[in-house]
Amino acid sequence: MLPNAAVDEPTDAELLARFRGGDGSALEPLFLRYEGPVFRFLFGVLKDHHAAEDALQETFVQAIRGGAGDLSRLALHGGLPASRADPPQGETSTRPGR
């Protein structure tokens, strides 16, 4: 019987703790675990490959600083560029209070 790989894999919290303890190699499995889904989410919102890559990087920087948490929430609120929240010049926002 083969061992269950999911049981043998460290949790996100364990990987972050190892990284913060000085194990630089602990970040790669965490990144590989979430890179695809977070990028697809960001690309779906931004519709621009390069902007999604930049937002992906910012999302992971914030995850490293503050804990993995919910990466989709970090991507939405922290990884998206501030300019995405504001309409282009000359356009008005449909958001209340703007």
C-alpha positions, 0 to 999 in steps of 0.5 A: 500500500502506498502512503497517502501523499496528502498526509505526508505533506506539511500544512501551510502553517507548518511551511510558513513557520519553517520559512520564518525560522530560516528555511528558505526552501519551505516557501516553494511548496506553498507557492506551487500549491496555490500559484495556479488557482490564485493566478487564475482568479486574478487573471479573471478579475484583471484580464491582463497577464502581466497585471495578474502576475504582479498581483500574484506576487503581491498576494504571496508577499502579503501571505508571507508577512501575515500568514497564509490565511485565505489567499483568495481574500488576500488576492482580492483585497491585497494583491489587486492593484489600487488602480483596479478599484478606481475607474479610469480618468474621465469615467465615473464610478458606480460605487456609492460615495464616489 
